[in-house]
Amino acid sequence: MSNTKKYALITGATSGIGYELAKLFAKDQYNLVIVSRDQQALDNRAKEFSAYGIEVTTLSKNLFNRDETRSIYQEVKNLGIEIDVLVNDAGQGIYGKFQDTDISRELDIIELNISALVILTKDFLKDMVTRNSGKILNLASIASKTPGPWQSVYHGTKAFVLSFTAAIREEVKETAITITALLPGVTDTDFFNKAEMNESKAVQDEDAKADPADVAQDGYHALMTGKDKVISGIKNKVQVGMSNILPDSTVAHTMYEQQKPVGED
């Protein structure tokens, strides 16, 4: 098999938006390096993606653990692989009022959503700058644009991702490297089970959930055309547009009402 193909490294590639993105890269004949905690899930996806005639490398890593995250770059280098596209997809949330939620879980989420993304971006961006080529896709969220009662830490981490992505994009604007943020809204993935937020009004509205394949397509197109960011879905574009003109306190109250558990007055 030819080794002249490009490589994409994708975190969170075994499910949800990350999985759909991985399929799009595979269809376009990118070799893949997929990262997840679950080796069995990685093996299953590797078998599936390999059917596209590409090479798939799996790395079982716990991105809550900084040392494991930091080991990824060197392991990829040791394999002689050059990453052309980095996709920082992995992310989690936690649901509930901040006074009641588990601080250990929240610090893990900050480690995953922020620290792991920053580490991988720095490690691989350095090489991209050296050779003056490469693309990075960071999963933000429309949560990045609003205060998020019931998900305060998650919204805060995604605000960081969006701000960080815009900043480093500006820093490399004179190069051939592009950095893109994908901002989905409520999407039909396992995110809400992991966040224990199935009681939320927003989640119970099944019609409001986007198809992860559609979200991935929006992100992939934005990445490949070098856009700075893309808000996936018309409804989400409208919501973000409204939040940009309303006072933060009004937006926070609206989000509080949307996200609160069904049946809570």
Residue pairs with C-beta under 8 A, 6 or more apart in sequence:
1 53
1 55
3 55
5 29
5 30
5 31
5 54
5 55
6 30
6 31
6 84
6 85
7 30
7 31
7 32
7 33
7 81
7 82
7 83
7 84
7 85
8 22
8 25
8 30
8 31
8 32
8 33
8 83
8 84
8 85
8 86
8 87
9 32
9 33
9 34
9 35
9 72
9 76
9 83
9 85
9 86
9 87
9 120
9 124
10 18
10 21
10 22
10 25
10 32
10 33
10 34
10 35
10 87
10 89
11 18
11 35
11 36
11 63
11 87
11 88
11 89
11 90
11 116
11 120
12 18
12 35
12 36
12 89
12 90
12 91
12 139
13 19
13 21
13 22
13 32
13 34
13 35
13 36
13 45
13 87
13 89
14 34
14 36
14 38
14 41
14 42
14 44
14 45
15 41
15 189
15 190
16 89
16 187
16 189
16 190
16 191
16 212
17 89
17 139
17 182
17 184
17 187
17 189
17 212
17 215
17 216
17 219
18 87
18 89
18 90
18 139
19 45
19 212
20 212
20 213
20 215
20 216
20 217
21 87
21 89
21 137
21 216
21 219
21 220
22 32
22 34
22 45
22 49
23 49
23 216
24 216
24 217
24 220
25 32
25 85
25 220
26 32
26 49
26 52
26 54
27 52
29 52
29 53
29 54
30 54
30 84
30 85
31 54
31 55
31 56
31 57
31 81
32 46
32 49
32 54
32 55
32 56
32 57
33 56
33 57
33 58
33 59
33 76
33 81
33 83
34 42
34 45
34 46
34 49
34 56
34 57
34 58
34 59
35 58
35 59
35 61
35 63
35 72
35 90
36 42
36 58
36 60
36 61
36 90
37 60
37 61
37 62
37 63
38 60
39 58
39 60
42 58
42 59
42 60
43 58
45 56
46 56
46 58
49 56
50 56
57 76
57 79
57 81
59 72
59 75
59 76
61 68
61 69
61 71
61 72
62 68
63 69
63 90
63 111
63 112
63 116
64 108
64 111
64 112
65 111
66 111
66 115
66 116
66 119
69 115
69 116
69 119
69 120
70 119
70 123
72 120
72 123
73 120
73 123
73 124
76 83
82 127
82 131
83 124
83 127
83 134
84 133
84 134
84 135
85 134
85 135
85 136
85 137
85 223
86 120
86 121
86 124
86 125
86 134
86 135
86 136
86 137
87 136
87 137
87 139
88 116
88 117
88 120
88 121
88 136
88 137
88 138
88 139
88 161
89 137
89 139
90 112
90 116
90 139
91 109
91 112
91 113
91 139
91 157
91 158
91 191
92 108
92 109
92 112
92 113
92 154
92 191
92 194
92 195
93 109
93 151
93 153
93 154
93 191
93 194
93 195
93 197
94 101
94 102
94 105
94 106
94 109
94 151
94 153
94 154
94 195
94 196
95 101
95 150
95 151
95 192
95 195
95 196
95 197
95 199
95 200
95 259
96 150
96 196
97 149
97 150
98 152
98 153
101 153
106 153
109 153
109 154
109 157
110 153
110 157
113 154
113 157
113 158
113 160
113 161
114 157
114 160
114 161
117 138
117 161
117 164
118 164
121 136
121 138
121 164
121 168
124 134
124 136
125 134
125 136
125 168
125 172
125 177
127 134
128 134
128 136
128 175
128 177
129 172
129 175
129 177
132 175
132 176
132 177
133 176
133 177
134 176
134 177
135 177
135 178
135 179
135 180
135 223
135 224
135 226
136 165
136 177
136 178
136 179
136 180
137 180
137 181
137 182
137 219
137 222
137 223
138 161
138 164
138 165
138 179
138 180
138 181
138 182
139 161
139 181
139 182
139 184
139 219
140 158
140 161
140 162
140 165
140 181
140 182
140 183
140 229
141 154
141 155
141 158
141 161
141 183
141 184
141 185
142 183
142 184
142 185
142 231
142 236
142 239
142 240
143 151
143 154
143 155
143 158
143 159
144 155
144 158
144 159
144 161
144 162
144 163
144 181
144 183
145 159
145 162
145 183
145 240
145 243
145 244
146 155
146 240
146 243
146 251
146 252
146 255
147 155
147 248
147 251
147 252
147 255
148 154
148 155
148 156
148 255
148 259
149 252
149 255
149 256
149 259
149 260
150 197
150 200
150 255
150 256
150 259
150 260
151 195
151 197
151 259
154 195
161 181
162 181
162 183
162 229
165 179
165 180
165 181
165 228
165 229
166 181
166 228
166 229
168 179
169 178
169 179
169 180
169 228
172 179
178 223
178 226
178 227
179 228
180 219
180 222
180 223
180 226
180 227
180 228
180 229
180 230
181 228
181 229
181 230
182 215
182 218
182 219
182 222
182 223
182 229
182 230
182 232
183 229
183 230
183 231
183 232
183 236
183 240
184 210
184 215
184 218
184 219
184 232
184 233
184 236
185 208
185 210
185 232
185 233
185 235
185 236
185 239
186 202
186 203
186 205
186 208
186 209
186 210
187 209
187 210
187 211
187 212
187 215
188 209
188 210
188 211
188 212
189 212
192 198
192 200
192 203
197 203
197 259
198 204
199 261
199 262
200 259
200 260
200 261
200 262
201 257
201 258
201 259
201 260
201 261
201 262
202 208
202 258
202 259
203 209
204 262
208 235
210 232
210 233
210 236
214 232
214 233
215 232
215 233
218 230
218 232
218 233
219 230
219 232
221 230
222 229
222 230
231 237
231 240
242 251
243 251
246 254
